[in-house]
Amino acid sequence: MPVSLYMDQNVSRSITVGLRLRGVDVITAYEDNANFMSDPDLLNRAYELNRVLFTQDDDFLVEAARRQKEGIPFRGVIYAHQLRISVRECVDNLEIIAKVGEMEDMTDKLQFLPF
């Protein structure tokens, strides 16, 4: 099954638009009325929707590591530092994950961009 993405509230709209133009299944926390949620709750919401969370917020690194350590399931987190990747690179990398990756490969994992 292809990877569906859930964008946290800190992700640039240009990344979301770029992915949609390439046919990637994306929903944002704003569209889901979840932009007010805490990081753990947002990660739970992505899990409920069967989507991998994409973020540029390093607080999610701590939450994903905690869940890995404690055996708490999550669909996966993809992280890109805002200053270390361009919008184009981010869209390119996320498109590859979404179209070639499998949900099973992302489950309970933390993926860093760029590759």
Sequence and secondary structure as in RCSB ss.txt:
>XXXX:A:sequence
MPVSLYMDQNVSRSITVGLRLRGVDVITAYEDNANFMSDPDLLNRAYELNRVLFTQDDDFLVEAARRQKEGIPFR
GVIYAHQLRISVRECVDNLEIIAKVGEMEDMTDKLQFLPF
>XXXX:A:secstr
    EEE TTS HHHHHHHHHTT  EEETTTTT TTS HHHHHHHHHHTT EEEE  THHHHHHHHHHHHT   S
 EEEE TTSS HHHHHHHHHHHHHH  HHHHTT EEEE  
